[in-house]
């Protein structure tokens, strides 16, 4: 089988219809969730991970160069960034769960 035969190609019209069509959660009786809503949640999650880790690592690198303590402050800043990212993700998850309950 040729690799191109295995791919499924969709027209722009079909993609627009799929994006506009809400995914229903009728078993839960909740409001409809669209593809756009899911995309926004993914983007929101992405910055909550990338920003704290990047800032922690950069601050660690600057501190290591200033204090000549390579690589310890870089590692500490990166770990602190991951911890902060975990806290931000937990807050986001709690907010989504509260919204679903109401």
ZABA-462452 format. One record per residue: residue number from 1; x, y, z of N, C-alpha, C in turn. Coordinates in Angstrom, 3 decimals. Each point is the difference from the previous one (the first is absolute). Layout:
# ZABA-462452
+-----+----------+----------+----------+----------+----------+----------+----------+----------+----------+
|  nr |     n.c1 |     n.c2 |     n.c3 |    ca.c1 |    ca.c2 |    ca.c3 |     c.c1 |     c.c2 |     c.c3 |
+-----+----------+----------+----------+----------+----------+----------+----------+----------+----------+
| NUM |        X |        Y |        Z |        X |        Y |        Z |        X |        Y |        Z |
...
+-----+----------+----------+----------+----------+----------+----------+----------+----------+----------+
END
This chain:
# ZABA-462452
+-----+----------+----------+----------+----------+----------+----------+----------+----------+----------+
|  nr |     n.c1 |     n.c2 |     n.c3 |    ca.c1 |    ca.c2 |    ca.c3 |     c.c1 |     c.c2 |     c.c3 |
+-----+----------+----------+----------+----------+----------+----------+----------+----------+----------+
|   1 |    0.856 |   -1.186 |    0.000 |   -0.856 |    1.186 |    0.000 |    0.893 |    1.237 |    0.000 |
|   2 |   -0.287 |    0.911 |   -0.873 |    0.739 |    1.245 |   -0.090 |   -0.435 |    0.897 |    1.153 |
|   3 |    0.959 |    0.718 |    0.569 |   -0.291 |    0.849 |    1.160 |   -1.087 |    1.025 |   -0.305 |
|   4 |    0.004 |    0.546 |   -1.197 |   -1.008 |    1.010 |   -0.330 |   -1.401 |   -0.595 |   -0.055 |
|   5 |   -0.113 |   -1.295 |   -0.296 |   -1.304 |   -0.647 |   -0.020 |   -0.554 |   -0.165 |    1.408 |
|   6 |    0.875 |   -0.076 |    0.976 |   -0.436 |   -0.197 |    1.377 |   -0.509 |    1.286 |    0.638 |
|   7 |    0.345 |    1.135 |   -0.586 |   -0.436 |    1.279 |    0.550 |   -1.423 |    0.312 |   -0.421 |
|   8 |   -0.734 |    0.647 |    0.881 |   -1.355 |    0.429 |   -0.312 |    0.049 |    1.505 |   -0.203 |
|   9 |   -0.501 |    0.452 |   -1.135 |    0.032 |    1.413 |   -0.322 |   -1.412 |    0.566 |    0.110 |
|  10 |   -0.118 |    1.137 |    0.648 |   -1.287 |    0.659 |    0.158 |    0.021 |    1.347 |   -0.712 |
|  11 |   -1.134 |    0.385 |   -0.540 |   -0.093 |    1.309 |   -0.630 |   -0.140 |    1.072 |    1.072 |
|  12 |    0.213 |    1.248 |   -0.385 |   -0.135 |    1.109 |    0.940 |   -1.422 |    0.099 |    0.518 |
|  13 |   -0.973 |   -0.285 |   -0.859 |   -1.396 |    0.063 |    0.426 |   -0.293 |   -1.037 |    1.077 |
|  14 |    0.519 |   -1.213 |   -0.183 |   -0.220 |   -1.050 |    0.990 |    0.671 |    0.346 |    1.328 |
|  15 |    1.184 |    0.606 |   -0.069 |    0.707 |    0.390 |    1.225 |   -0.765 |    1.100 |    0.730 |
|  16 |   -0.573 |    0.951 |   -0.756 |   -0.783 |    1.063 |    0.626 |   -1.246 |   -0.565 |    0.656 |
|  17 |   -0.665 |   -0.964 |   -0.676 |   -1.179 |   -0.622 |    0.584 |    0.360 |   -0.751 |    1.280 |
|  18 |    1.114 |   -0.704 |   -0.020 |    0.418 |   -0.761 |    1.180 |    0.347 |    0.932 |    1.154 |
|  19 |    0.641 |    1.133 |   -0.297 |    0.366 |    0.947 |    1.055 |   -1.222 |    0.693 |    0.568 |
|  20 |   -1.004 |    0.257 |   -0.846 |   -1.202 |    0.691 |    0.467 |   -0.961 |   -0.933 |    0.722 |
|  21 |    0.087 |   -1.288 |   -0.273 |   -0.925 |   -0.953 |    0.602 |    0.410 |   -0.264 |    1.441 |
|  22 |   -0.867 |    0.302 |    0.963 |    0.359 |   -0.235 |    1.396 |    0.015 |   -1.483 |    0.341 |
|  23 |    0.896 |   -0.349 |    0.874 |    0.042 |   -1.357 |    0.518 |   -0.948 |   -0.046 |    1.183 |
|  24 |   -0.990 |   -0.826 |   -0.070 |   -0.995 |   -0.018 |    1.072 |    0.415 |   -0.952 |    1.107 |
|  25 |   -0.414 |    0.364 |    1.181 |    0.222 |   -0.842 |    1.170 |   -1.369 |   -0.253 |    0.635 |
|  26 |   -0.892 |   -0.566 |   -0.791 |   -1.383 |   -0.143 |    0.430 |   -0.132 |   -0.892 |    1.228 |
|  27 |    0.925 |   -0.945 |    0.178 |   -0.101 |   -0.881 |    1.156 |    0.207 |    0.771 |    1.300 |
|  28 |    0.729 |    1.117 |   -0.067 |    0.219 |    0.809 |    1.183 |   -1.042 |    1.108 |    0.128 |
|  29 |   -0.708 |    0.280 |   -1.079 |   -0.994 |    1.058 |    0.024 |    0.622 |    1.383 |    0.089 |
|  30 |    1.216 |    0.166 |   -0.431 |    0.704 |    1.280 |    0.086 |   -0.058 |    0.730 |   -1.333 |
|  31 |    0.501 |    1.211 |   -0.006 |    0.041 |    0.813 |   -1.207 |    0.910 |   -0.654 |   -1.037 |
|  32 |   -0.223 |    0.341 |   -1.240 |    0.798 |   -0.566 |   -1.084 |    1.429 |    0.534 |    0.062 |
|  33 |    0.936 |   -0.852 |   -0.370 |    1.415 |    0.343 |   -0.010 |    0.464 |   -0.022 |   -1.444 |
|  34 |    0.537 |    1.119 |   -0.485 |    0.440 |    0.070 |   -1.390 |    1.479 |   -0.290 |   -0.100 |
|  35 |    0.436 |   -0.232 |   -1.226 |    1.419 |   -0.234 |   -0.266 |    0.805 |    1.237 |    0.402 |
|  36 |   -0.566 |    1.180 |   -0.221 |    0.677 |    1.241 |    0.383 |    0.221 |    0.092 |    1.501 |
|  37 |   -0.993 |   -0.456 |    0.789 |    0.151 |   -0.006 |    1.458 |    1.152 |   -0.895 |    0.431 |
|  38 |    0.101 |   -1.158 |   -0.632 |    1.080 |   -0.932 |    0.327 |    1.346 |    0.603 |   -0.386 |
|  39 |    0.078 |    0.643 |   -1.167 |    1.251 |    0.620 |   -0.451 |    0.439 |    1.091 |    0.966 |
|  40 |   -0.946 |    0.797 |    0.481 |    0.333 |    1.066 |    0.952 |    0.540 |   -0.602 |    1.295 |
|  41 |   -0.581 |   -1.084 |    0.472 |    0.492 |   -0.652 |    1.218 |    1.420 |   -0.532 |   -0.199 |
|  42 |    0.284 |   -0.580 |   -1.172 |    1.353 |   -0.485 |   -0.278 |    1.006 |    1.148 |   -0.023 |
|  43 |   -0.364 |    1.109 |   -0.641 |    0.902 |    1.154 |   -0.037 |    0.202 |    0.583 |    1.396 |
|  44 |   -1.060 |    0.026 |    0.779 |    0.097 |    0.500 |    1.368 |    0.935 |   -0.886 |    0.829 |
|  45 |   -0.103 |   -1.295 |   -0.199 |    0.872 |   -0.933 |    0.713 |    1.448 |    0.164 |   -0.449 |
|  46 |    0.208 |    0.226 |   -1.287 |    1.357 |    0.114 |   -0.541 |    0.762 |    1.149 |    0.641 |
|  47 |   -0.611 |    1.180 |    0.095 |    0.739 |    1.119 |    0.589 |    0.244 |   -0.243 |    1.476 |
|  48 |   -0.906 |   -0.706 |    0.676 |    0.180 |   -0.270 |    1.424 |    1.191 |   -0.914 |    0.258 |
|  49 |    0.406 |   -0.751 |   -0.988 |    1.181 |   -0.854 |    0.138 |    1.249 |    0.733 |   -0.486 |
|  50 |   -0.071 |    0.593 |   -1.189 |    1.187 |    0.570 |   -0.641 |    0.553 |    1.224 |    0.712 |
|  51 |   -0.864 |    0.906 |    0.419 |    0.476 |    1.268 |    0.561 |    0.744 |   -0.188 |    1.325 |
|  52 |   -0.560 |   -0.699 |    0.999 |    0.734 |   -0.129 |    1.260 |    1.319 |   -0.766 |   -0.138 |
|  53 |    0.005 |   -1.042 |   -0.822 |    1.227 |   -0.789 |   -0.171 |    1.067 |    0.836 |   -0.699 |
|  54 |   -0.392 |    0.733 |   -1.026 |    0.964 |    0.832 |   -0.728 |    0.544 |    1.113 |    0.895 |
|  55 |   -0.869 |    0.669 |    0.718 |    0.439 |    1.086 |    0.884 |    0.904 |   -0.545 |    1.104 |
|  56 |   -0.378 |   -1.136 |    0.591 |    0.839 |   -0.595 |    1.044 |    1.377 |   -0.370 |   -0.509 |
|  57 |    0.053 |   -0.594 |   -1.192 |    1.295 |   -0.387 |   -0.573 |    0.849 |    1.221 |   -0.333 |
|  58 |   -0.602 |    1.026 |   -0.584 |    0.756 |    1.211 |   -0.365 |    0.516 |    0.705 |    1.250 |
|  59 |   -0.849 |    0.117 |    1.020 |    0.462 |    0.619 |    1.246 |    1.134 |   -0.816 |    0.632 |
|  60 |   -0.105 |   -1.323 |   -0.082 |    1.066 |   -0.847 |    0.517 |    1.305 |    0.179 |   -0.757 |
|  61 |   -0.088 |    0.113 |   -1.312 |    1.208 |    0.200 |   -0.810 |    0.658 |    1.335 |    0.342 |
|  62 |   -0.813 |    1.038 |    0.107 |    0.550 |    1.322 |    0.344 |    0.641 |   -0.039 |    1.385 |
|  63 |   -0.678 |   -0.623 |    0.951 |    0.550 |   -0.080 |    1.358 |    1.280 |   -0.836 |    0.026 |
|  64 |    0.038 |   -1.089 |   -0.766 |    1.216 |   -0.829 |   -0.063 |    1.174 |    0.773 |   -0.584 |
|  65 |   -0.253 |    0.784 |   -1.033 |    1.092 |    0.783 |   -0.592 |    0.477 |    1.083 |    0.958 |
|  66 |   -0.935 |    0.589 |    0.732 |    0.356 |    1.069 |    0.926 |    0.762 |   -0.540 |    1.206 |
|  67 |   -0.479 |   -1.109 |    0.549 |    0.569 |   -0.549 |    1.230 |    1.008 |   -1.120 |   -0.236 |
|  68 |    0.237 |   -0.350 |   -1.273 |    0.940 |   -1.057 |   -0.368 |   -0.310 |   -1.303 |    0.757 |
|  69 |   -1.246 |   -0.441 |   -0.123 |   -0.434 |   -1.213 |    0.712 |   -0.594 |   -1.028 |   -0.946 |
|  70 |    0.483 |   -0.015 |   -1.237 |   -0.560 |   -0.891 |   -1.020 |   -0.005 |   -1.436 |    0.484 |
|  71 |   -0.980 |   -0.782 |   -0.260 |   -1.309 |    0.171 |   -0.602 |   -1.110 |    0.063 |    1.037 |
|  72 |    0.338 |    0.183 |    1.260 |   -0.956 |   -0.216 |    1.083 |   -1.186 |    0.954 |    0.007 |
|  73 |    0.214 |    1.262 |   -0.229 |   -1.124 |    0.934 |    0.003 |   -0.870 |   -0.151 |   -1.247 |
|  74 |    0.615 |   -0.430 |   -1.100 |   -0.789 |   -0.296 |   -1.197 |   -0.930 |   -1.178 |    0.268 |
|  75 |    0.545 |   -1.035 |    0.609 |   -0.838 |   -1.153 |    0.346 |   -1.092 |    0.385 |    0.993 |
|  76 |    0.352 |    0.785 |    0.998 |   -0.974 |    0.432 |    0.997 |   -1.100 |    0.851 |   -0.647 |
|  77 |    0.376 |    0.920 |   -0.883 |   -0.982 |    0.831 |   -0.688 |   -0.915 |   -0.815 |   -0.900 |
|  78 |    0.550 |   -0.986 |   -0.681 |   -0.805 |   -0.854 |   -0.870 |   -0.983 |   -0.835 |    0.810 |
|  79 |    0.468 |   -0.585 |    1.099 |   -0.885 |   -0.790 |    0.863 |   -1.090 |    0.890 |    0.596 |
|  80 |    0.371 |    1.202 |    0.434 |   -0.995 |    0.931 |    0.535 |   -1.032 |    0.360 |   -1.071 |
|  81 |    0.438 |    0.148 |   -1.251 |   -0.918 |    0.268 |   -1.104 |   -0.967 |   -1.147 |   -0.223 |
|  82 |    0.493 |   -1.239 |    0.079 |   -0.884 |   -1.160 |   -0.153 |   -1.006 |   -0.079 |    1.148 |
|  83 |    0.432 |    0.310 |    1.205 |   -0.921 |   -0.018 |    1.141 |   -1.086 |    1.060 |   -0.188 |
|  84 |    0.406 |    1.197 |   -0.378 |   -0.975 |    1.060 |   -0.248 |   -0.952 |   -0.383 |   -1.137 |
|  85 |    0.523 |   -0.636 |   -1.044 |   -0.848 |   -0.449 |   -1.111 |   -1.029 |   -1.015 |    0.498 |
|  86 |    0.418 |   -0.898 |    0.873 |   -0.928 |   -0.972 |    0.573 |   -1.105 |    0.666 |    0.797 |
|  87 |    0.357 |    1.020 |    0.766 |   -1.002 |    0.739 |    0.785 |   -0.981 |    0.710 |   -0.931 |
|  88 |    0.502 |    0.615 |   -1.070 |   -0.867 |    0.696 |   -0.945 |   -0.935 |   -0.967 |   -0.724 |
|  89 |    0.496 |   -1.170 |   -0.371 |   -0.833 |   -1.006 |   -0.659 |   -1.076 |   -0.498 |    0.958 |
|  90 |    0.364 |   -0.204 |    1.260 |   -0.979 |   -0.447 |    1.004 |   -1.106 |    1.043 |    0.157 |
|  91 |    0.365 |    1.281 |    0.057 |   -1.008 |    1.061 |    0.098 |   -0.917 |    0.002 |   -1.221 |
|  92 |    0.577 |   -0.183 |   -1.178 |   -0.796 |   -0.031 |   -1.217 |   -0.970 |   -1.178 |    0.031 |
|  93 |    0.479 |   -1.159 |    0.402 |   -0.854 |   -1.184 |    0.074 |   -1.127 |    0.194 |    1.006 |
|  94 |    0.322 |    0.577 |    1.157 |   -1.036 |    0.275 |    1.004 |   -1.057 |    0.962 |   -0.528 |
|  95 |    0.425 |    1.024 |   -0.749 |   -0.955 |    0.962 |   -0.566 |   -0.910 |   -0.665 |   -1.019 |
|  96 |    0.562 |   -0.869 |   -0.836 |   -0.814 |   -0.701 |   -0.998 |   -0.995 |   -0.927 |    0.681 |
|  97 |    0.436 |   -0.707 |    1.030 |   -0.900 |   -0.901 |    0.711 |   -1.119 |    0.770 |    0.725 |
|  98 |    0.336 |    1.169 |    0.581 |   -1.026 |    0.825 |    0.628 |   -1.012 |    0.490 |   -1.029 |
|  99 |    0.493 |    0.377 |   -1.176 |   -0.884 |    0.484 |   -1.051 |   -0.941 |   -1.114 |   -0.474 |
| 100 |    0.513 |   -1.226 |   -0.089 |   -0.844 |   -1.123 |   -0.417 |   -1.053 |   -0.340 |    1.045 |
| 101 |    0.322 |    0.192 |    1.263 |   -0.944 |   -0.312 |    1.081 |   -1.144 |    1.005 |    0.072 |
| 102 |    0.254 |    1.234 |   -0.439 |   -1.039 |    1.019 |    0.106 |   -0.927 |    0.019 |   -1.185 |
+-----+----------+----------+----------+----------+----------+----------+----------+----------+----------+
END
